[in-house]
Every structure is written in C-alpha cells, then in structure tokens.
Amino acid sequence: MAETYSGEFYCVKCKAKREATGEVQVNDKGTRMAKAKCPVCGTNLNRILGKA
C-alpha cells in the first residue's frame, strides 16, 4: 500500500496554496516527495517532505 500525504501544496500556475491529497514517492537522492493534481487547474503539484 502506497503512503499518501494530505495537506497544502503550492500551485505554480494558480500562484496559490491548494489543499490536495497525493501519493508519496522517494526520488534517487532519498528525498520523500508528495505528488498530486491541482483541484482547480489540473496542474501537477509537488511537495518536498524531507529525507526518508
């Protein structure tokens, strides 16, 4: 089961903070990142959560 993150993301296209729920992934450097879609415009949202 994949870990999820529910909270605030910053949408670069809307230039506003949005509440969304996204899936947590670990990149090559070991940093945890949450990825979601903006509920208003549909742009991909990323939030860096820190080291795993």
C-alpha distance matrix in Angstrom:
0.0 3.8 6.6 9.3 13.0 15.6 19.2 22.1 22.3 25.7 26.7 29.3 30.7 31.2 32.0 30.4 27.4 24.9 22.2 19.0 15.2 13.4 10.5 11.0 12.0 14.3 17.7 20.2 21.9 18.9 18.9 15.8 16.3 14.9 15.8 16.8 19.8 23.0 23.6 27.3 27.9 24.7 24.8 21.8 21.1 20.1 20.0 20.3 18.6 20.2 19.7 16.5
3.8 0.0 3.8 6.4 10.0 13.0 16.4 19.0 18.9 22.2 23.2 25.6 27.2 27.8 28.5 27.0 24.2 21.9 19.4 16.1 12.5 10.2 6.9 7.2 8.5 11.2 14.5 17.4 19.0 16.2 15.7 12.5 12.6 11.2 12.1 13.5 16.7 19.9 20.9 24.5 25.0 21.8 21.5 18.4 17.6 16.3 16.3 16.6 15.2 17.0 16.8 14.0
6.6 3.8 0.0 3.8 7.0 10.2 13.4 16.2 16.5 20.0 21.5 24.1 26.0 26.4 26.7 24.9 21.8 19.7 17.1 14.3 10.7 8.8 6.2 5.5 8.0 10.5 14.1 17.3 18.2 15.1 14.0 10.5 10.7 9.2 11.2 12.6 16.2 18.9 20.0 23.6 24.3 21.5 21.1 17.9 16.3 14.8 14.0 14.2 12.3 14.3 14.5 12.0
9.3 6.4 3.8 0.0 3.8 6.6 10.0 12.9 13.4 17.0 18.4 21.3 23.1 23.1 23.5 21.5 18.4 16.1 13.4 10.5 7.0 5.6 4.5 5.4 9.0 12.1 15.3 18.8 19.6 16.8 14.9 11.1 10.2 7.5 9.1 9.8 13.2 15.6 16.5 20.1 21.1 18.5 18.3 15.5 13.7 12.7 11.9 13.1 11.6 14.4 15.6 13.9
13.0 10.0 7.0 3.8 0.0 3.8 6.4 9.3 10.2 13.9 15.8 18.9 20.9 20.6 20.6 18.4 15.1 13.2 10.5 8.4 5.7 5.3 6.1 6.3 10.1 12.8 15.6 19.3 19.5 16.8 14.2 10.5 9.2 6.3 8.5 9.1 12.4 14.0 15.1 18.4 19.7 17.6 17.2 14.5 12.0 10.9 9.4 10.8 9.3 12.7 14.7 13.8
15.6 13.0 10.2 6.6 3.8 0.0 3.8 7.2 9.1 12.9 14.8 18.3 20.0 19.0 19.2 16.5 13.0 10.7 7.5 5.9 4.2 6.3 8.8 9.9 13.6 16.4 19.0 22.7 22.8 20.3 17.4 13.9 12.1 8.8 10.2 9.4 11.9 12.6 13.0 16.3 18.2 16.7 16.7 14.8 12.2 12.0 10.6 12.8 11.7 15.3 17.8 17.3
19.2 16.4 13.4 10.0 6.4 3.8 0.0 3.8 6.7 10.3 12.7 16.1 18.1 16.8 16.5 13.5 9.9 8.2 5.4 5.8 6.4 8.6 11.4 12.0 15.4 17.8 19.9 23.6 23.2 21.1 17.8 14.6 12.6 9.7 11.2 10.3 12.3 12.0 12.7 15.3 17.3 16.5 16.2 14.7 11.5 11.4 9.5 12.0 11.2 14.9 18.0 18.2
22.1 19.0 16.2 12.9 9.3 7.2 3.8 0.0 3.8 6.8 9.6 12.9 15.1 13.7 12.9 10.0 6.3 5.5 4.6 6.4 8.6 10.2 13.2 13.7 16.6 18.7 20.2 23.8 23.2 21.6 18.1 15.4 12.9 10.4 11.3 10.4 11.7 10.6 11.8 13.7 15.4 15.2 14.4 13.4 9.9 10.1 8.4 11.3 11.5 15.1 18.6 19.5
22.3 18.9 16.5 13.4 10.2 9.1 6.7 3.8 0.0 3.8 6.4 9.6 11.9 11.3 10.6 8.5 5.6 5.4 6.3 6.8 9.0 9.5 12.4 12.9 15.1 17.2 18.1 21.7 21.3 20.2 16.6 14.3 11.2 9.0 9.1 8.4 9.4 8.4 10.8 12.3 13.2 12.8 11.3 10.1 6.5 6.9 6.1 9.6 11.1 14.6 18.0 19.2
25.7 22.2 20.0 17.0 13.9 12.9 10.3 6.8 3.8 0.0 3.8 6.3 9.0 8.5 7.1 5.9 4.4 6.1 8.8 9.9 12.5 12.8 15.5 15.9 17.5 19.3 19.5 22.7 22.3 21.8 18.1 16.5 13.2 11.7 11.3 10.6 10.7 8.9 11.7 12.0 12.3 12.6 10.6 10.1 7.0 7.8 7.8 11.0 13.2 16.3 19.8 21.5
26.7 23.2 21.5 18.4 15.8 14.8 12.7 9.6 6.4 3.8 0.0 3.8 5.5 5.4 5.5 5.6 6.1 6.8 10.0 10.5 13.3 13.4 16.3 17.2 18.6 20.6 20.5 23.7 23.7 23.6 20.1 18.5 14.9 13.1 11.6 10.3 9.1 6.8 9.8 9.5 8.9 9.6 7.4 8.1 6.2 8.5 10.0 13.4 16.1 19.1 22.4 23.9
29.3 25.6 24.1 21.3 18.9 18.3 16.1 12.9 9.6 6.3 3.8 0.0 3.8 5.7 4.9 7.2 8.9 10.5 13.7 14.2 16.8 16.4 18.8 19.4 20.1 21.7 20.9 23.7 23.7 24.1 20.8 19.8 16.3 15.3 13.6 12.9 11.7 9.8 13.0 12.0 10.4 11.3 8.4 9.2 8.2 9.9 11.7 14.5 17.7 20.2 23.3 25.2
30.7 27.2 26.0 23.1 20.9 20.0 18.1 15.1 11.9 9.0 5.5 3.8 0.0 3.8 5.5 8.2 10.6 11.4 14.8 15.1 17.9 17.7 20.3 21.5 22.3 24.3 23.5 26.3 26.6 27.1 23.9 22.7 19.1 17.6 15.3 13.9 11.7 9.3 11.9 10.0 7.8 9.5 7.2 9.6 9.8 12.4 14.7 17.8 20.9 23.6 26.7 28.3
31.2 27.8 26.4 23.1 20.6 19.0 16.8 13.7 11.3 8.5 5.4 5.7 3.8 0.0 3.8 5.4 8.3 9.2 12.8 13.9 17.2 17.9 21.0 22.4 23.8 25.9 25.6 28.7 28.8 28.9 25.5 23.9 20.3 18.4 16.5 14.5 12.2 8.9 10.6 8.2 7.4 10.1 8.9 11.5 11.0 13.8 15.5 18.8 21.4 24.5 27.8 29.3
32.0 28.5 26.7 23.5 20.6 19.2 16.5 12.9 10.6 7.1 5.5 4.9 5.5 3.8 0.0 3.8 7.1 9.5 13.2 14.9 18.2 18.7 21.7 22.5 23.8 25.5 25.1 28.0 27.7 27.8 24.3 23.1 19.7 18.3 17.0 15.7 14.2 11.2 13.3 11.5 11.1 13.2 11.4 13.0 11.6 13.5 14.5 17.4 20.0 22.8 26.2 28.2
30.4 27.0 24.9 21.5 18.4 16.5 13.5 10.0 8.5 5.9 5.6 7.2 8.2 5.4 3.8 0.0 3.8 6.4 10.1 12.4 15.9 17.1 20.3 21.2 23.1 25.1 25.2 28.4 28.0 27.6 24.0 22.3 19.0 17.2 16.3 14.7 13.4 10.2 11.7 10.4 11.2 13.3 12.1 13.4 11.4 13.3 13.6 16.7 18.8 21.9 25.5 27.2
27.4 24.2 21.8 18.4 15.1 13.0 9.9 6.3 5.6 4.4 6.1 8.9 10.6 8.3 7.1 3.8 0.0 3.8 7.0 9.6 13.0 14.4 17.7 18.5 20.7 22.7 23.4 26.7 26.2 25.4 21.7 19.7 16.6 14.5 14.3 12.8 12.3 9.6 11.0 11.0 12.4 13.6 12.7 13.1 10.3 11.7 11.3 14.4 15.9 19.2 22.8 24.4
24.9 21.9 19.7 16.1 13.2 10.7 8.2 5.5 5.4 6.1 6.8 10.5 11.4 9.2 9.5 6.4 3.8 0.0 3.8 6.3 9.9 11.9 15.5 16.9 19.5 22.1 23.1 26.7 26.6 25.5 21.9 19.4 16.2 13.4 12.7 10.5 9.8 7.1 7.7 8.6 10.7 11.5 11.3 11.7 9.3 11.4 11.4 15.0 16.2 19.8 23.2 24.2
22.2 19.4 17.1 13.4 10.5 7.5 5.4 4.6 6.3 8.8 10.0 13.7 14.8 12.8 13.2 10.1 7.0 3.8 0.0 3.8 7.2 10.0 13.6 15.3 18.4 21.2 22.8 26.5 26.5 24.9 21.5 18.5 15.6 12.4 12.3 9.9 10.1 8.4 8.2 10.3 12.9 12.9 13.3 13.0 10.5 12.1 11.7 15.0 15.4 19.2 22.4 22.8
19.0 16.1 14.3 10.5 8.4 5.9 5.8 6.4 6.8 9.9 10.5 14.2 15.1 13.9 14.9 12.4 9.6 6.3 3.8 0.0 3.8 6.5 10.3 12.5 15.5 18.7 20.4 24.2 24.6 22.9 19.8 16.6 13.7 10.1 9.4 6.7 7.4 7.1 7.2 10.4 12.4 11.3 11.8 10.9 8.9 10.5 10.7 14.1 14.5 18.3 21.2 21.2
15.2 12.5 10.7 7.0 5.7 4.2 6.4 8.6 9.0 12.5 13.3 16.8 17.9 17.2 18.2 15.9 13.0 9.9 7.2 3.8 0.0 3.8 7.2 9.7 13.0 16.4 18.6 22.5 23.1 21.1 18.3 14.8 12.3 8.5 8.3 6.2 8.3 9.5 9.8 13.4 15.0 13.1 13.5 11.8 10.0 10.9 10.9 13.8 13.6 17.2 19.6 19.0
13.4 10.2 8.8 5.6 5.3 6.3 8.6 10.2 9.5 12.8 13.4 16.4 17.7 17.9 18.7 17.1 14.4 11.9 10.0 6.5 3.8 0.0 3.8 6.5 9.5 13.0 15.1 19.0 19.9 18.0 15.5 12.0 9.3 5.6 5.0 4.3 7.6 10.1 11.4 14.9 15.6 13.0 12.7 10.1 8.6 8.7 9.3 11.8 11.9 15.3 17.3 16.5
10.5 6.9 6.2 4.5 6.1 8.8 11.4 13.2 12.4 15.5 16.3 18.8 20.3 21.0 21.7 20.3 17.7 15.5 13.6 10.3 7.2 3.8 0.0 3.8 6.5 10.2 12.7 16.4 17.7 15.5 13.7 10.2 8.2 5.4 5.5 6.7 10.3 13.3 14.9 18.3 18.6 15.6 15.0 11.8 10.7 9.9 10.4 11.9 11.6 14.4 15.6 14.3
11.0 7.2 5.5 5.4 6.3 9.9 12.0 13.7 12.9 15.9 17.2 19.4 21.5 22.4 22.5 21.2 18.5 16.9 15.3 12.5 9.7 6.5 3.8 0.0 3.8 7.0 9.9 13.6 14.4 12.0 10.1 6.5 5.5 4.3 6.5 9.1 12.9 15.7 17.7 20.9 21.0 18.2 17.0 13.5 11.8 9.7 9.2 9.5 8.7 11.0 11.9 10.5
12.0 8.5 8.0 9.0 10.1 13.6 15.4 16.6 15.1 17.5 18.6 20.1 22.3 23.8 23.8 23.1 20.7 19.5 18.4 15.5 13.0 9.5 6.5 3.8 0.0 3.8 6.5 10.0 11.5 9.4 8.3 5.7 5.3 6.2 7.6 10.9 14.5 17.5 20.0 22.9 22.5 19.4 17.8 14.0 12.8 10.3 10.4 9.9 9.8 11.1 11.1 9.7
14.3 11.2 10.5 12.1 12.8 16.4 17.8 18.7 17.2 19.3 20.6 21.7 24.3 25.9 25.5 25.1 22.7 22.1 21.2 18.7 16.4 13.0 10.2 7.0 3.8 0.0 3.8 6.9 7.9 5.7 5.5 4.5 6.2 8.8 10.6 14.2 17.7 20.5 23.3 26.0 25.3 22.5 20.4 16.6 15.2 12.1 11.7 9.9 9.7 9.6 8.6 7.3
17.7 14.5 14.1 15.3 15.6 19.0 19.9 20.2 18.1 19.5 20.5 20.9 23.5 25.6 25.1 25.2 23.4 23.1 22.8 20.4 18.6 15.1 12.7 9.9 6.5 3.8 0.0 3.8 5.6 5.4 5.6 6.6 7.4 10.5 11.6 15.3 18.4 21.1 24.2 26.5 25.4 22.6 20.1 16.3 15.3 12.1 12.3 10.3 11.3 10.7 9.7 9.6
20.2 17.4 17.3 18.8 19.3 22.7 23.6 23.8 21.7 22.7 23.7 23.7 26.3 28.7 28.0 28.4 26.7 26.7 26.5 24.2 22.5 19.0 16.4 13.6 10.0 6.9 3.8 0.0 3.8 5.5 7.5 9.7 11.1 14.3 15.3 19.0 22.0 24.6 27.9 30.0 28.7 25.9 23.2 19.5 18.7 15.6 15.7 13.3 14.3 12.8 11.0 11.1
21.9 19.0 18.2 19.6 19.5 22.8 23.2 23.2 21.3 22.3 23.7 23.7 26.6 28.8 27.7 28.0 26.2 26.6 26.5 24.6 23.1 19.9 17.7 14.4 11.5 7.9 5.6 3.8 0.0 3.8 5.7 9.1 11.0 14.7 16.4 20.2 23.2 25.5 28.8 30.9 29.7 27.3 24.4 20.8 19.4 15.8 15.2 12.1 12.8 10.5 8.5 9.6
18.9 16.2 15.1 16.8 16.8 20.3 21.1 21.6 20.2 21.8 23.6 24.1 27.1 28.9 27.8 27.6 25.4 25.5 24.9 22.9 21.1 18.0 15.5 12.0 9.4 5.7 5.4 5.5 3.8 0.0 3.8 6.5 9.4 13.0 15.3 19.0 22.4 24.8 27.8 30.2 29.5 27.0 24.4 20.7 19.0 15.4 14.2 11.1 10.7 8.5 5.8 5.9
18.9 15.7 14.0 14.9 14.2 17.4 17.8 18.1 16.6 18.1 20.1 20.8 23.9 25.5 24.3 24.0 21.7 21.9 21.5 19.8 18.3 15.5 13.7 10.1 8.3 5.5 5.6 7.5 5.7 3.8 0.0 3.8 6.4 10.1 12.6 16.3 19.7 21.7 24.8 27.1 26.5 24.2 21.6 18.0 15.9 12.2 10.6 7.3 7.2 5.4 4.4 5.9
15.8 12.5 10.5 11.1 10.5 13.9 14.6 15.4 14.3 16.5 18.5 19.8 22.7 23.9 23.1 22.3 19.7 19.4 18.5 16.6 14.8 12.0 10.2 6.5 5.7 4.5 6.6 9.7 9.1 6.5 3.8 0.0 3.8 6.9 9.9 13.5 17.1 19.2 21.9 24.6 24.3 22.0 19.8 16.2 13.9 10.4 8.7 6.2 5.3 5.4 5.8 5.7
16.3 12.6 10.7 10.2 9.2 12.1 12.6 12.9 11.2 13.2 14.9 16.3 19.1 20.3 19.7 19.0 16.6 16.2 15.6 13.7 12.3 9.3 8.2 5.5 5.3 6.2 7.4 11.1 11.0 9.4 6.4 3.8 0.0 3.8 6.4 10.0 13.4 15.5 18.4 20.9 20.6 18.2 16.0 12.4 10.1 6.7 5.6 4.6 5.5 7.4 9.1 9.5
14.9 11.2 9.2 7.5 6.3 8.8 9.7 10.4 9.0 11.7 13.1 15.3 17.6 18.4 18.3 17.2 14.5 13.4 12.4 10.1 8.5 5.6 5.4 4.3 6.2 8.8 10.5 14.3 14.7 13.0 10.1 6.9 3.8 0.0 3.8 6.7 10.4 12.6 15.1 17.9 17.9 15.5 13.9 10.5 8.0 5.7 5.1 6.5 7.1 10.2 12.2 12.1
15.8 12.1 11.2 9.1 8.5 10.2 11.2 11.3 9.1 11.3 11.6 13.6 15.3 16.5 17.0 16.3 14.3 12.7 12.3 9.4 8.3 5.0 5.5 6.5 7.6 10.6 11.6 15.3 16.4 15.3 12.6 9.9 6.4 3.8 0.0 3.8 7.2 10.0 12.7 15.4 15.0 12.2 10.6 7.1 5.6 4.7 6.7 9.0 10.6 13.5 15.5 15.4
16.8 13.5 12.6 9.8 9.1 9.4 10.3 10.4 8.4 10.6 10.3 12.9 13.9 14.5 15.7 14.7 12.8 10.5 9.9 6.7 6.2 4.3 6.7 9.1 10.9 14.2 15.3 19.0 20.2 19.0 16.3 13.5 10.0 6.7 3.8 0.0 3.8 6.7 9.1 12.0 12.0 9.2 8.5 5.9 5.0 6.6 8.7 11.9 13.3 16.6 18.9 18.7
19.8 16.7 16.2 13.2 12.4 11.9 12.3 11.7 9.4 10.7 9.1 11.7 11.7 12.2 14.2 13.4 12.3 9.8 10.1 7.4 8.3 7.6 10.3 12.9 14.5 17.7 18.4 22.0 23.2 22.4 19.7 17.1 13.4 10.4 7.2 3.8 0.0 3.8 6.2 8.7 8.3 5.4 5.6 4.7 5.5 8.7 11.3 14.8 16.6 20.0 22.4 22.4
23.0 19.9 18.9 15.6 14.0 12.6 12.0 10.6 8.4 8.9 6.8 9.8 9.3 8.9 11.2 10.2 9.6 7.1 8.4 7.1 9.5 10.1 13.3 15.7 17.5 20.5 21.1 24.6 25.5 24.8 21.7 19.2 15.5 12.6 10.0 6.7 3.8 0.0 3.8 5.5 5.7 4.7 5.3 6.3 6.3 9.9 12.1 15.9 17.8 21.3 24.1 24.6
23.6 20.9 20.0 16.5 15.1 13.0 12.7 11.8 10.8 11.7 9.8 13.0 11.9 10.6 13.3 11.7 11.0 7.7 8.2 7.2 9.8 11.4 14.9 17.7 20.0 23.3 24.2 27.9 28.8 27.8 24.8 21.9 18.4 15.1 12.7 9.1 6.2 3.8 0.0 3.8 6.2 5.9 8.3 9.8 10.0 13.4 15.2 19.0 20.4 24.1 26.9 27.1
27.3 24.5 23.6 20.1 18.4 16.3 15.3 13.7 12.3 12.0 9.5 12.0 10.0 8.2 11.5 10.4 11.0 8.6 10.3 10.4 13.4 14.9 18.3 20.9 22.9 26.0 26.5 30.0 30.9 30.2 27.1 24.6 20.9 17.9 15.4 12.0 8.7 5.5 3.8 0.0 3.8 6.0 8.3 11.0 11.5 15.1 17.1 20.9 22.7 26.3 29.3 29.9
27.9 25.0 24.3 21.1 19.7 18.2 17.3 15.4 13.2 12.3 8.9 10.4 7.8 7.4 11.1 11.2 12.4 10.7 12.9 12.4 15.0 15.6 18.6 21.0 22.5 25.3 25.4 28.7 29.7 29.5 26.5 24.3 20.6 17.9 15.0 12.0 8.3 5.7 6.2 3.8 0.0 3.8 5.7 9.2 10.6 14.4 17.0 20.7 23.0 26.4 29.2 29.9
24.7 21.8 21.5 18.5 17.6 16.7 16.5 15.2 12.8 12.6 9.6 11.3 9.5 10.1 13.2 13.3 13.6 11.5 12.9 11.3 13.1 13.0 15.6 18.2 19.4 22.5 22.6 25.9 27.3 27.0 24.2 22.0 18.2 15.5 12.2 9.2 5.4 4.7 5.9 6.0 3.8 0.0 3.8 6.6 8.8 12.6 15.6 19.1 21.4 24.7 27.2 27.5
24.8 21.5 21.1 18.3 17.2 16.7 16.2 14.4 11.3 10.6 7.4 8.4 7.2 8.9 11.4 12.1 12.7 11.3 13.3 11.8 13.5 12.7 15.0 17.0 17.8 20.4 20.1 23.2 24.4 24.4 21.6 19.8 16.0 13.9 10.6 8.5 5.6 5.3 8.3 8.3 5.7 3.8 0.0 3.8 6.3 9.9 13.2 16.5 19.2 22.3 24.8 25.5
21.8 18.4 17.9 15.5 14.5 14.8 14.7 13.4 10.1 10.1 8.1 9.2 9.6 11.5 13.0 13.4 13.1 11.7 13.0 10.9 11.8 10.1 11.8 13.5 14.0 16.6 16.3 19.5 20.8 20.7 18.0 16.2 12.4 10.5 7.1 5.9 4.7 6.3 9.8 11.0 9.2 6.6 3.8 0.0 3.8 6.8 10.4 13.5 16.1 19.0 21.3 21.9
21.1 17.6 16.3 13.7 12.0 12.2 11.5 9.9 6.5 7.0 6.2 8.2 9.8 11.0 11.6 11.4 10.3 9.3 10.5 8.9 10.0 8.6 10.7 11.8 12.8 15.2 15.3 18.7 19.4 19.0 15.9 13.9 10.1 8.0 5.6 5.0 5.5 6.3 10.0 11.5 10.6 8.8 6.3 3.8 0.0 3.8 6.9 10.3 12.9 16.0 18.7 19.5
20.1 16.3 14.8 12.7 10.9 12.0 11.4 10.1 6.9 7.8 8.5 9.9 12.4 13.8 13.5 13.3 11.7 11.4 12.1 10.5 10.9 8.7 9.9 9.7 10.3 12.1 12.1 15.6 15.8 15.4 12.2 10.4 6.7 5.7 4.7 6.6 8.7 9.9 13.4 15.1 14.4 12.6 9.9 6.8 3.8 0.0 3.8 6.7 9.6 12.4 15.0 16.0
20.0 16.3 14.0 11.9 9.4 10.6 9.5 8.4 6.1 7.8 10.0 11.7 14.7 15.5 14.5 13.6 11.3 11.4 11.7 10.7 10.9 9.3 10.4 9.2 10.4 11.7 12.3 15.7 15.2 14.2 10.6 8.7 5.6 5.1 6.7 8.7 11.3 12.1 15.2 17.1 17.0 15.6 13.2 10.4 6.9 3.8 0.0 3.8 6.3 9.4 12.5 13.9
20.3 16.6 14.2 13.1 10.8 12.8 12.0 11.3 9.6 11.0 13.4 14.5 17.8 18.8 17.4 16.7 14.4 15.0 15.0 14.1 13.8 11.8 11.9 9.5 9.9 9.9 10.3 13.3 12.1 11.1 7.3 6.2 4.6 6.5 9.0 11.9 14.8 15.9 19.0 20.9 20.7 19.1 16.5 13.5 10.3 6.7 3.8 0.0 3.8 5.9 9.0 10.9
18.6 15.2 12.3 11.6 9.3 11.7 11.2 11.5 11.1 13.2 16.1 17.7 20.9 21.4 20.0 18.8 15.9 16.2 15.4 14.5 13.6 11.9 11.6 8.7 9.8 9.7 11.3 14.3 12.8 10.7 7.2 5.3 5.5 7.1 10.6 13.3 16.6 17.8 20.4 22.7 23.0 21.4 19.2 16.1 12.9 9.6 6.3 3.8 0.0 3.8 7.1 8.6
20.2 17.0 14.3 14.4 12.7 15.3 14.9 15.1 14.6 16.3 19.1 20.2 23.6 24.5 22.8 21.9 19.2 19.8 19.2 18.3 17.2 15.3 14.4 11.0 11.1 9.6 10.7 12.8 10.5 8.5 5.4 5.4 7.4 10.2 13.5 16.6 20.0 21.3 24.1 26.3 26.4 24.7 22.3 19.0 16.0 12.4 9.4 5.9 3.8 0.0 3.8 6.6
19.7 16.8 14.5 15.6 14.7 17.8 18.0 18.6 18.0 19.8 22.4 23.3 26.7 27.8 26.2 25.5 22.8 23.2 22.4 21.2 19.6 17.3 15.6 11.9 11.1 8.6 9.7 11.0 8.5 5.8 4.4 5.8 9.1 12.2 15.5 18.9 22.4 24.1 26.9 29.3 29.2 27.2 24.8 21.3 18.7 15.0 12.5 9.0 7.1 3.8 0.0 3.8
16.5 14.0 12.0 13.9 13.8 17.3 18.2 19.5 19.2 21.5 23.9 25.2 28.3 29.3 28.2 27.2 24.4 24.2 22.8 21.2 19.0 16.5 14.3 10.5 9.7 7.3 9.6 11.1 9.6 5.9 5.9 5.7 9.5 12.1 15.4 18.7 22.4 24.6 27.1 29.9 29.9 27.5 25.5 21.9 19.5 16.0 13.9 10.9 8.6 6.6 3.8 0.0
